[in-house]
């Protein structure tokens, strides 16, 4: 009985969170069209979510590209197909690893900070204070972050693709001895614009998703400092797992 | 004038407000008193739309506030200010930026004019020297004064104070109330104050309302309240009033 009760309440909580996050996203999106437009905040959040994430995303992409080249080479060499290494590494990065790893690193670096900041504003009544000054808190706090996420995550993804491929090139050509010309030619043969764009489209979705989840969890945090900590953990877990689940669903359906 | 009619509110099946009726007269100071956890802050938050009631009406300027949309509330909130218990200052902004915030959002004034108004407001609460400090660098009393300056920026007609002196020493409590009365008279405000401080309430206010078990059990002038025979009010007053405090109240 207890097990059913526990599972049921978990399921209800899951449904409530799903609905809440979607409504929150929708409200933030609609608030885009109400004045005043918050260009300065938008640029500030672009810097925080985008510019300040470049290093962590670059390092992740570089080493992922390098290790992918090693592992793929290990598999290809078994049937003498190592000449396609460049193409396989580029496809893996542009279609999957680039967008997914970038989004997860942005969750870890910027998403958690968004939840913690909003959560702390909530428990110190700063969000209510915004309301009391006749300012729509969602339009002020969330909408600029939402657009900053939607714009910067794909840009970071494009950068991650490039750096990851460079990492793969270093390992493939300089360490494993694949010919430069073959590496580049196979990459050009195998990777089409559509492959790159599918990753970029997914990253646009991930940008909106991670800001919605992290924003929602912080905005509705309760229970003091402990509550903010809990909200931050939940935001990071839901965003990261959600990105992987949606990656699978989007890839199956559209790409 | 604000008129509250039969206001009811429950949380998770527990009824906090069981039918509150209260008239808050214009230009006067009304104290709401009662034990901790009886729903005084809940009542106050209904007046600014931070909570919506299960039942009942709140009338202000010929409109029932309980029927307003969020957009309509935004207009009302420019007229009804709310001073949070801990001030709720934006901790990422300096005191000056905090006070300027509502002006930048709504007043559409040139930058110089906003600067001048911020200085004026901070002078009114005696905090001009702390203009460039962050809230974390201020004492509790200074934070409350800064929050008051920010609330005054939009020139509200009514200000609701949620325990404005909690956590302050008696001298600071007195100075905060003196300040509230000063700005009340200067800006011709209607003030609603939640407080546990009976001597100060008897000294400063025009009317006192006692909230007990979800309803207003007594409302009246300080003189009427002092002579109350209601068992709860009597008990509350007797517990709070010591001889010295009574003398303070007689001065008023």
Interface residues (C-beta under 8 A of the other chain):
Chain A: X36 X124 X125 X126 X128 X129 X131 X132 X133 X134 X135 X136
Chain B: X48 X49 X50 X70 X74 X75 X77 X78 X81 X82 X84 X85 X86 X88 X89 X90 X91 X101 X102 X105 X106 X150 X151 X154
